[in-house]
Amino acid sequence: MVKEFKKQTSNAVEGPNINSPETSVTKEGSPIRDASTPTLSFAQKTLAAFHAGELTIEAAEQALSQEVMSARGKDPKANALGLLGYFANLRHNSAQAEDYYSQAYSLLPQDKIILSGYATVLFQNGKLAEALAIFKEAIKRSPNNAINLSNAAMVASLTGNFEESEQFFKRAIELNPEDIKTITCYGASLLKEGKNSEAEAELRKACKLNPRDPICLSLLAKLYMQAKYYDKAQTCLAQVLTFDPENNIAKYLSAKIFYLKGDSAKALSQILELIQSGVPANRDEKFKITTLGLLKAISPNHPAWPALREQLSEDILSGVDGYRVDQADDLESGLYRNTLWGRTYRSLPVNRQASKGVRELPKP
């Protein structure tokens, strides 16, 4: 299939890169721009064939690997490497995706799609400083790309660069005023920064766009907890549990609020219910420490403790002993981090113009 596909596409006129407008040729041989008669590069045709179901991901990768080996000139080679990075990411191999994008970037450091893809993969791989630098390059090339602006804002916030993060968030939201993911993350970032009134405004805006969003409601609850508006916080959490009754973070925060309000009986009832749902077997160590730490704060001599201690490691027990109910805990801090990580735009960019070439492709 791959050899036949290469043969069928070998006569295609190579465009300068996968971002360029389609190129056709006059009778005199000079190039003209004409979007109605697209001429696709080999990389674009491969992508089009994959989206049309005419190539499997394995066949597409094999064809692109051959193109990398045989391509004349850096543009088609970089385009093939960029798509190999795209496909590697589809297979959840982010390390390989980063390697492909790094090679493509070294060949075409000004290509908008390669810049965006490379920065996104670096972000996914936790290389925040490098990701932010590449996102900035991408934004210079495409200043109105709301996704790049949103991702750059999240990276800047996670690295503690809140001033720059705010600038990116504002520009992204200006371009896409109903982007609930970006608005929620902006609210989370402002909350982390300590700008509670601004954070409340953004989170309320996000909740208005989606009143059933558990992340947004949980962040609002955390904000109200910090301000000791416990009734408002519990209202938010009650909404979360109405839509998502198995939301463990909301259950934990609700129990913590009852304890902070002085209702230890209600707090104990809720935290025991949560623990009995399987906390000791939960793989998330921070979740174990915070929930069991709250139990110890509420009832340090509860009859459940001997059995629980037998199921816990020394590290978990040490964390439980260090838990302080009057301080923001790892689970609450994780709500900020997980919001930004979880709501990143992770889909890698590709040239959607390639889909126009599907009808031109001969059947393999």
C-alpha positions in Angstrom: 0.0 0.0 0.0 2.8 2.5 1.0 4.8 1.9 -2.3 1.7 2.4 -4.4 0.7 5.5 -2.4 4.2 6.9 -2.9 4.0 6.2 -6.6 0.6 7.8 -6.9 1.7 11.0 -5.2 5.2 11.2 -6.5 4.2 13.5 -9.4 2.6 16.1 -7.0 4.2 19.5 -7.1 5.7 20.1 -3.6 4.4 23.2 -1.9 6.9 25.2 0.1 5.5 23.9 3.4 2.2 22.5 4.8 1.1 26.0 5.8 1.5 27.7 2.4 -1.5 28.5 0.2 -1.9 25.8 -2.5 0.2 26.4 -5.6 -0.6 25.7 -9.2 1.4 26.4 -12.4 0.6 28.5 -15.4 1.3 27.3 -19.0 4.5 29.3 -18.9 5.6 27.4 -15.8 5.3 30.2 -13.3 3.6 29.5 -10.0 0.2 31.1 -9.2 -1.9 31.1 -6.1 -5.3 29.5 -6.6 -7.2 28.0 -3.6 -9.8 26.5 -6.0 -7.2 24.2 -7.6 -5.1 23.0 -4.7 -1.8 21.2 -5.2 -0.9 19.3 -2.1 2.5 18.3 -0.9 3.3 14.7 -0.2 2.8 15.3 3.6 -0.5 16.9 3.0 -1.7 14.1 0.7 -0.6 11.6 3.4 -2.6 13.4 6.0 -5.6 13.6 3.7 -5.4 9.9 3.0 -5.3 9.1 6.7 -8.3 11.3 7.5 -10.2 9.7 4.6 -9.5 6.3 6.0 -7.4 5.3 3.0 -4.2 4.9 5.0 -3.8 3.4 8.5 -1.7 5.3 11.0 1.1 2.6 10.5 1.0 3.0 6.7 1.0 6.8 7.0 4.0 6.7 9.3 5.9 4.3 7.0 5.2 6.6 4.0 6.3 9.7 5.9 9.5 7.9 7.1 10.4 7.1 3.6 9.7 10.7 2.6 12.1 11.9 5.3 14.8 9.6 3.8 14.2 10.6 0.2 13.0 14.1 0.2 15.0 16.8 -1.6 15.1 20.0 0.3 14.4 20.8 4.0 10.7 21.9 3.5 9.2 18.5 2.5 11.5 16.7 5.0 10.4 19.1 7.9 6.7 18.7 6.9 7.0 14.9 7.0 8.8 15.0 10.4 6.1 17.3 11.8 3.4 14.9 10.7 5.3 12.0 12.2 5.3 14.0 15.4 1.5 14.4 15.0 1.0 10.7 14.5 3.3 9.8 17.4 1.2 12.0 19.7 -2.0 10.3 18.4 -0.4 7.0 19.6 0.3 8.7 23.0 4.1 8.5 22.5 4.9 12.0 23.5 8.6 11.4 23.8 8.8 10.3 20.2 6.5 13.2 19.2 8.9 15.6 20.8 11.9 14.1 19.0 10.1 14.4 15.6 9.0 18.0 16.2 12.5 18.9 17.4 14.0 17.7 14.1 11.3 19.5 12.1 11.9 22.7 14.1 15.6 22.6 13.4 14.8 22.5 9.7 11.9 25.0 9.6 12.1 27.1 12.8 9.6 29.7 11.5 6.8 27.3 10.4 3.7 28.2 12.4 2.3 24.6 12.6 5.6 23.1 13.6 6.1 25.7 16.2 2.6 25.2 17.7 2.9 21.4 17.7 6.4 21.4 19.2 5.4 23.8 22.0 2.3 21.7 22.8 4.3 18.5 23.0 6.9 20.2 25.2 4.1 21.4 27.5 2.6 17.8 27.7 6.1 16.5 28.6 6.4 19.0 31.5 9.2 21.1 29.9 7.5 24.3 30.8 10.3 26.8 30.2 11.1 25.4 26.8 7.4 25.2 25.9 6.8 28.9 26.8 9.7 30.0 24.7 8.4 28.1 21.6 4.8 29.3 22.2 6.1 32.9 22.2 7.7 32.2 18.8 4.5 30.7 17.5 2.5 33.7 18.8 4.9 36.1 17.0 4.1 34.2 13.8 0.3 33.9 14.5 -0.6 36.7 17.0 -4.3 35.9 16.7 -4.1 32.1 17.4 -6.3 31.8 20.5 -5.2 28.2 21.2 -1.5 29.2 21.4 -2.3 32.2 23.5 -4.4 30.0 25.9 -1.7 27.4 26.2 1.0 30.0 26.7 -1.1 31.6 29.4 -1.4 28.2 31.2 2.4 27.5 30.9 3.3 31.0 32.2 0.9 30.6 35.2 2.3 27.2 36.1 5.8 28.7 36.1 4.7 31.5 38.4 4.9 34.2 35.7 1.4 35.6 36.5 1.9 39.0 34.8 2.7 37.5 31.5 0.0 34.8 32.0 -2.7 37.4 32.4 -1.7 39.2 29.2 -2.0 35.9 27.3 -5.3 34.9 28.9 -6.8 38.3 28.2 -5.8 38.2 24.5 -7.1 34.6 24.1 -10.5 35.4 25.7 -10.8 38.6 23.6 -10.4 36.4 20.5 -12.8 33.7 21.9 -15.1 35.2 24.5 -17.0 32.0 25.2 -14.0 29.6 25.5 -15.0 28.1 28.9 -11.7 26.1 29.2 -9.6 29.3 28.9 -11.9 31.4 31.1 -11.9 28.7 33.9 -8.1 28.4 33.7 -7.8 32.2 33.9 -10.0 32.1 37.0 -7.8 29.4 38.6 -4.7 31.3 37.8 -6.1 34.5 39.3 -7.1 32.5 42.4 -3.6 31.1 42.7 -2.2 34.6 42.4 -4.5 35.8 45.2 -6.6 38.1 43.1 -9.9 36.7 44.5 -12.3 39.3 43.2 -11.0 39.0 39.7 -11.0 35.2 40.0 -14.6 35.2 41.2 -15.7 37.3 38.2 -14.0 34.9 35.7 -15.2 31.8 37.4 -18.8 33.1 37.5 -18.5 33.9 33.8 -17.4 30.3 33.1 -20.2 28.9 35.3 -22.7 31.0 33.4 -21.5 29.4 30.2 -21.8 26.0 31.7 -23.6 25.8 35.0 -22.9 22.0 35.3 -19.1 22.4 35.1 -17.7 20.6 38.2 -14.2 22.1 37.9 -15.5 25.7 37.8 -17.9 25.1 40.7 -15.1 23.5 42.8 -12.8 26.4 42.1 -15.5 28.8 43.2 -16.0 26.7 46.4 -12.3 26.9 47.1 -12.4 30.7 46.6 -15.3 31.0 49.1 -13.6 28.7 51.6 -10.6 31.0 51.6 -12.8 34.0 52.2 -14.7 32.0 54.9 -18.0 32.3 53.0 -18.8 28.7 53.9 -22.4 28.7 53.0 -21.6 29.9 49.5 -18.9 27.3 49.2 -21.3 24.5 50.2 -23.9 25.7 47.7 -21.3 25.3 44.9 -20.3 21.9 46.1 -23.9 20.7 46.4 -24.3 21.7 42.8 -21.3 19.6 41.8 -22.5 16.6 43.7 -26.0 16.9 42.1 -24.4 16.7 38.6 -21.5 14.4 39.6 -22.3 12.4 42.8 -19.0 10.5 42.7 -16.8 13.6 42.7 -14.4 12.8 45.6 -12.9 16.3 45.7 -16.3 17.9 46.2 -17.1 15.3 49.0 -13.8 16.0 50.7 -14.2 19.8 50.5 -17.8 19.6 51.8 -16.6 17.6 54.8 -13.8 20.0 55.5 -16.3 23.0 55.4 -18.6 21.3 57.9 -15.6 20.9 60.2 -14.5 24.5 59.8 -18.0 25.6 60.6 -17.9 23.6 63.8 -20.2 20.8 62.8 -17.9 17.9 63.6 -20.7 15.3 63.5 -21.6 16.1 59.9 -18.0 16.4 58.9 -17.2 13.0 60.4 -20.2 11.4 58.7 -19.1 12.7 55.3 -15.5 11.9 55.6 -16.2 8.3 56.8 -18.5 7.8 53.9 -15.8 8.9 51.5 -13.1 6.7 53.2 -15.4 3.7 53.1 -15.8 4.2 49.3 -12.2 3.0 48.9 -9.7 5.7 50.0 -7.0 3.2 51.4 -6.9 1.5 48.0 -6.8 4.8 46.0 -3.5 5.2 44.1 -3.4 9.0 44.6 -1.2 9.5 47.7 -2.2 13.1 48.1 -5.9 12.1 48.2 -5.2 9.5 50.9 -3.2 12.0 53.0 -5.8 14.8 52.8 -8.9 12.6 53.5 -7.3 10.6 56.3 -5.7 13.8 57.6 -9.1 15.4 57.9 -10.4 12.2 59.7 -7.6 12.5 62.2 -8.3 16.2 62.7 -12.0 15.5 63.3 -11.6 12.3 65.4 -8.0 11.4 66.3 -9.1 8.3 68.3 -11.8 7.0 66.0 -12.2 3.2 66.1 -11.4 3.0 62.4 -7.8 4.0 62.9 -6.2 0.7 63.9 -7.5 -1.1 60.7 -6.6 1.9 58.5 -3.0 2.1 59.8 -2.4 -1.5 58.8 -3.3 -0.6 55.2 -1.1 2.5 54.9 2.6 3.0 54.3 4.9 4.9 56.7 5.1 7.8 54.1 1.3 8.1 54.0 1.0 8.0 57.8 3.7 10.7 58.1 1.8 12.9 55.6 -1.4 12.3 57.7 0.4 13.4 60.8 1.6 16.6 59.1 -1.9 17.5 57.8 -3.3 20.9 59.0 -6.9 21.5 58.5 -6.6 25.3 58.7 -4.2 25.4 55.7 -4.7 24.9 52.0 -3.7 21.3 51.4 -2.2 19.4 48.5 -5.7 18.4 47.2 -6.7 22.0 47.0 -3.5 23.1 45.4 -3.8 20.2 43.0 -7.2 21.6 41.9 -5.3 24.6 40.4 -2.6 22.5 38.8 -5.0 19.8 37.5 -7.3 22.5 36.1 -4.5 24.0 34.0 -3.0 20.6 33.0 -6.4 19.0 32.4 -7.8 21.9 30.3 -4.8 22.4 28.0 -5.5 22.3 24.3 -3.6 19.1 23.6 -4.7 18.4 20.0 -1.8 19.1 17.7 -2.3 21.5 14.8 -2.3 20.3 11.2 -3.2 21.9 8.0 -6.9 21.3 7.5 -6.5 22.4 3.8 -5.2 18.9 3.3 -8.8 17.6 3.5 -9.5 19.3 0.3 -7.2 16.9 -1.4 -9.1 13.8 -0.4 -11.3 13.8 -3.5 -8.1 14.1 -5.7 -6.5 11.0 -4.2 -6.5 7.8 -6.2 -7.6 4.8 -4.3 -4.7 2.7 -3.0 
